[in-house]
Amino acid sequence: MKAYKRVFAIMIILLGTMEVSQAQEYVVEVEALDHSYDLEGSNVIPSGWITFVLNNRLSEEVHEISLVRLLEGISHEDYLGPYMKAWDILLQEYQEGKVERSGINERVNQMLPEWSDELEYVSARGLVSPGRSAARTMELAPGNYSMVCWMKTEDGQIHIMKGMSRALKAGSEKVNREEPQPDWEITLKENEIETDWQPSLGSHEFRLNLSKGEDGKLIHSNIHLIKIEKGQDLDEINSWMDWYQVGGLRAQTAVEFLGGLDVYSQSTKGYFTLEIKEPGEYAWIVFVPGKTGIYKRFAVSAFRVDKR
């Protein structure tokens, strides 16, 4: 992000008793560990436009931030209890061959609590490899949230079940910040990634534009930037990104993930920031489950180009 826009405002908010900072940007710094999150400041943050920075400098595995808004009366402990235990059992049964892929929904619905359909996943993925950091900005409504990582360990256990989760509360006080106005836009079409971005070294802010089909649902909802080797088979990466694959989203991968996001809500836009540190071969990848992904390969030279 540009230096003149980044104003760190990690602070403790006492709801109803303190005013939110007048800073342009409210940033929650999240340090990824194997397997936990370390947050600077309080678990209570303001509502409104909030930027989450995931630093993955101290871990050895790929991590992500998924944010789920909890309905009233459901706690973070409830989410980790009956809800996540159902998914943990389902995953183990599936990996052991006791459940076919076609039977996943029926089996997990037998175990999930009744309130699970009311959970609202606000934002997800934005995979970040070890040694990397990336950010996303989202508008949070007041309420209670769980911050979790759905990646899996090398032996197939969900990171959440290893302790990689954190309770957050967005208070009624709203941060004084308008919707981001990034330099670059990416538009996802049915079979194409469209952008006028000029690839270069440095930090880059993006707005992701999404389209809906005739059924009113998003055609695609995610994008990721990866550093690749020349000629690398991106279909293998698309397959690895499938959580329902037995080996999907496990600890190791053949590429480096630099960030991105997955928009879980029916919003048609999202905002993220990432940094390209080295020249080389890169690709945008839109994960498409059960099909061929959508890719856009490009090279970055050793020359830094900053748009002002």
Buried (B, 14 or more C-beta within 10 A) or exposed (E): BBEEEBBBBBBEBEEEEEEBBEBBBBBBBBBBBBBBBEBEBBBBBBBBBBBBBBBBEEBEBBBBBBBBBBBEEBEBEBBBEBBBBBBBBBBBBBBEEEBEEEEBEEBBEEBBBEBBEEBBBBBBBBBBBBEBBBBBBBBBEBBBBBBBBBBBBEEBBBBBBBBBBBBBBBBEBBBBBEEBEBBEBBBBBEEEBEBEBEBBBEBBBBBBBBEEEEEEEBBBBBBBBBBBEEEBEBEEBBBBBBBEBBEBBBBEBEBBBBBBBBBBBEBBEBBBBBBBEEBBBBBBBBBBEEEEBBBBBEEBEEEEEEEE
